[in-house]
Amino acid sequence: MSDLHKEVSELERTSATAARLFDIRRIIGGLFVVYGVIVTIAGISPSEADLKKAEGVHINLWTGLAMLALGLFFLIWMKLRPVQVPDEAPGTPEG
């Protein structure tokens, strides 16, 4: 019975780690930060054709900065409110 208990506790630990690792906020935040950096770099020095097409607005710069802000929001949110893994799975018997 001891080996079974040890195995179950190991699976619970692995499950909790996987839940924190694959938190959707980490994935969304990371992607927005990466794409935000790329778009911001592209928007720092736009060509005259790009500015004319966007009617004088530095659209890539503003969009990149907004993407960076959103990505950082998700990452900070994840850090401040981490995933709480329940101690027991619902529907499992206590024994």
Secondary structure by P-SEA (a helix, b strand, c coil): caaaaaaaaaaaaaaaaaaaaacaaaaaaaaaaaaaaaaaaaaccccaaaaaaacccaaaaaaaaaaaaaaaaaaaaaaaccbbbbccccccccc
